[in-house]
Amino acid sequence: MGAGNVSCKEWAQLRTSTEYFSAGNWLLGFLSATAWNSGKDILSVKNAEILFKKVDEFCSKDPDQSIADAAVGLSDQMLDKFSVK
């Protein structure tokens, strides 16, 4: 799963520099694929930093998880919000 295997602990360390770009781009690709597959415009936020901060929040609660886990949680949350509208 490539950069999706980055742990939340590693993500937090990477976020202090530009080194998080690889993992961040992986996250954006995952969310884009989820949007395409679901047919829902869950990326209407159009601001990567807001999405990355959501991953920061997820990871601060459980640093042993991976960013893949964060991506699944975030996409589920975004799909739920989209369905409510």
C-alpha distance (Angstrom), angle and dihedral (degrees) to the residues before:
residue distance angle dihedral
M1 . . .
G2 3.79 . .
A3 3.77 116.1 .
G4 3.81 89.4 6.5
N5 3.78 86.3 78.1
V6 3.80 91.0 66.4
S7 3.78 107.8 118.5
C8 3.76 121.1 -126.1
K9 3.79 87.9 -115.2
E10 3.81 89.5 56.4
W11 3.82 90.5 44.6
A12 3.80 90.4 56.3
Q13 3.80 90.3 51.3
L14 3.81 92.6 46.4
R15 3.81 92.0 50.5
T16 3.80 90.1 68.4
S17 3.82 88.5 69.8
T18 3.78 140.2 21.9
E19 3.81 88.9 -88.8
Y20 3.81 90.4 96.8
F21 3.83 91.7 71.9
S22 3.81 93.8 93.2
A23 3.79 93.2 50.8
G24 3.80 90.8 39.4
N25 3.79 91.8 53.2
W26 3.79 89.4 48.8
L27 3.81 88.5 53.8
L28 3.81 92.4 49.3
G29 3.80 90.1 49.2
F30 3.79 90.7 51.2
L31 3.79 91.7 50.5
S32 3.81 91.5 45.6
A33 3.80 90.1 52.2
T34 3.80 90.0 48.8
A35 3.81 90.4 51.0
W36 3.80 92.3 48.2
N37 3.80 93.5 45.3
S38 3.81 93.9 47.4
G39 3.80 95.1 42.4
K40 3.81 88.4 -131.7
D41 3.80 125.5 122.4
I42 3.78 94.8 -128.1
L43 3.80 90.0 152.9
S44 3.78 95.0 65.5
V45 3.82 85.8 118.8
K46 3.83 87.1 77.3
N47 3.80 91.5 -171.4
A48 3.79 115.2 107.5
E49 3.80 93.3 -167.0
I50 3.82 91.1 61.5
L51 3.81 89.2 52.6
F52 3.80 91.9 46.7
K53 3.81 89.9 51.9
K54 3.81 88.7 53.9
V55 3.81 87.8 54.9
D56 3.82 88.9 47.8
E57 3.83 88.8 55.1
F58 3.81 92.6 47.7
C59 3.78 92.4 46.8
S60 3.79 94.8 47.3
K61 3.80 88.3 60.7
D62 3.81 95.4 49.6
P63 3.82 115.7 14.4
D64 3.81 91.9 177.3
Q65 3.81 91.8 67.3
S66 3.81 121.9 88.7
I67 3.77 128.1 -118.8
A68 3.80 85.7 -110.8
D69 3.80 86.8 63.8
A70 3.80 89.1 47.7
A71 3.81 90.5 49.0
V72 3.80 92.6 52.0
G73 3.80 91.2 48.1
L74 3.79 92.4 46.8
S75 3.80 94.0 46.9
D76 3.81 91.0 48.6
Q77 3.81 89.5 50.4
M78 3.79 92.1 48.2
L79 3.81 92.6 47.5
D80 3.82 90.1 49.6
K81 3.81 91.5 51.8
F82 3.79 91.3 47.1
S83 3.81 91.3 51.7
V84 3.82 91.9 52.8
K85 3.81 92.9 58.7
